[in-house]
Amino acid sequence: MLGYRHGGLAAVTAPVERAAPVDGGARDLVEVDDLKVHFPIFGSLGRRHGDVRAVDGVSLRIRRGETFGLVGESGSGKTTLGHAILRLVHSTAGQIRFDGQDVAAVGARELRRLRRRMQIILQDPYGSLDPYLRVEAIIGEALDIHGLDQGPDRKPRIAALLSLVGLDAQYANRFPHAFSGGQRQRIGIARALAVRPEFIVCDEPISALDVSIQAQILNLLLRLRSELGLTYLFIAHDLSVVRHISDRVGVMYLGTMVEVGPAVSIYARSGHPYTRALLSAIPVPNPGAERRRRRVILRGDIPSPASPPPGCRFHTRCWLYEGLGSPERCRTEPPIPRTIAPDHQVACHFADETLASEVGVVQSDAPVQVGPLPDVPMHGAPMPGAPMPGAPM
Amino acid sequence: MTAGGVSLPELPEPAVRLESTPIGAPAAARGRLTIDGTTVIGLVGVVLVGGLILTAILAPFLAPYDPRERVGIPFQRPSALYPLGTNDIGQDLLSELIYGARVSLTVGIVAATVALIIGTTVGVLAGFYRRIVGSVLMRFVDILLIIPFLPLLIVLAAYLGRSLLNTILIIGVLIWAATARVIRSQVLSLTQRDYIRAARALGASDARIIGRHILPRVLLLGISQFVQATSGAILLEASLSFLGLGDPLQKSWGSILYWAQVRGAFLTDAWLWWVLPPGLLIGAAALGFALMGFALEQRINPQLRSGR
């Protein structure tokens, strides 16, 4: 792990001592087992009508230092899952362990300690910063809560954090309304980094941004990951964004995980019709391949998570289900995840048929660019590596 | 940048301009100084209230006599000596009126403060802990709002005894319910904001979130509620005093009306100088605060800020 070093900032952003992991680092950082998050629906007379099953039996592992990409449509439960890991929503059943500790069971004090180690970057940069507080107070709040860098260290530390995310330290006394969406998102990232976390849930951090800004923020997150040794849970609603940043990818549909596997494996040989449909929606930057691209357009909206379809939840919209003549199994029997490639699980009765299909397979003559996008330095921001104002040498 | 009709050359704009007005409020709430209907209404309220407050403060200099002293023959008509005549025991009515502003305004403002404190506390708690605490508190608020006001007020006043402090407390604990409702709804919306979620993720305690992100945001709303509550409190104090349930030792506008009623002034010519002036002042005070509160609410309450 590289620790919190950036430029000459080691003095103010030195890594904190971490408790040794329970079993020598072999354990996954985040372990989620059969997690369920249900929200009750109450009727007019306070009677419980049922539950919205936002997350309904999801298991996943996030390894130290990796980026786990989580994709799915709106309403698939991916954000709820991310929030549940940080205990921003209460889980109904199942287990969440962070570095071996049961997140749902820890007391208030222990939870605070845990929250120093895991953070969140929220989707909407306009809503995630208190409009009445200056940037200094927004970032400083994170420090104050945990009693970090108080007194004379506070100002330089905030300046260092701003520099770390590519903002000029002199912006510290501005209010959020003075910033653009991308700049606000950088402030949100600085706030998350203030407590020196190990794990960050990136909850669609670039969905609300201009396309031109998305690459900047994505690259910033990539840079921070390697510089600070971070582990990410990266939530997004389309696969093309996730491909640039993830080591492993999970695809969620209607509260369940339908496919998990290494990013390369998912993009090359996905075994789930839903993943294929998502993949087929990615435009290919190659006119020839783009013309040959077989697209599947999913009809209708995602069904209500209050009454999910029986059997395989995707069968109501599945192109393969139609193609196979509506097999009864899909309607009656929930598919159990099975391994189709190393480290690659799929929850589909007909994964083999999916694998044989050409839907969503990228057929290009030239390799598709998968590397990081070119980093465009922000206007007025210091270049990475430039001496940081306010940082003690 | 124009001076005397001559436009001066603009200064070159800096490439990145981040000069912010150092006011934290969102653009609309900061409010450009435009004279619209709301502003005029608010200004009328300010003038009315300001005039009355000045009168109350300067009472010793404005009043021709000590209102407690018998300075003339009872039941006199207005004259040069006694501009509004004298009451049933020969006290100067104008002096009573001027000093009465003190009691009416004090009761109004202090009772509204009591209401503001209770209402804000209940509203914030009910909005923040909306499940159990919130349900219980809001059912209580519903009950308070449903109970016919004046009878309860009379019963309480009669039971607790007639003193200025009792009047204030009784009014205060009865009128906070509306404030609590308004504050709660604002808190409900605030707690759904992403920055509250971010603060929670950072490990902020409830106390910190309330103190730092919620209370400062509902305070403006609280002020507009406070001003409106003052208006109501002044009317309630007048009602209580008129019914003879006010502090017998204090001269308020309501108690002047009480004695006018008891001595039959309502049935004679004396209503013109004994009944009308305190009535008008009560109306002016209540109206002044109500207008101010209305204008403030128009400015502050995002639901009412239309067409902006």
Interface residues (C-beta under 8 A of the other chain):
Chain A: H83 L86 L88 L111 R112 R115 R116 Q119 I120 L122 Q123 D124 G127 S128 L129 D130 P131 Y132 L133 R134 I138 E141 A142 I145 H146 Y171 R174 F175 H177 A178 F179 G188 R191 V195 H379 G380
Chain B: A15 V16 L18 S20 P22 G24 A25 P26 A27 R193 D194 Y195 R197 A198 A199 R200 A201 L202 G203 A204 S205 R208 R212 H213 P216 R217
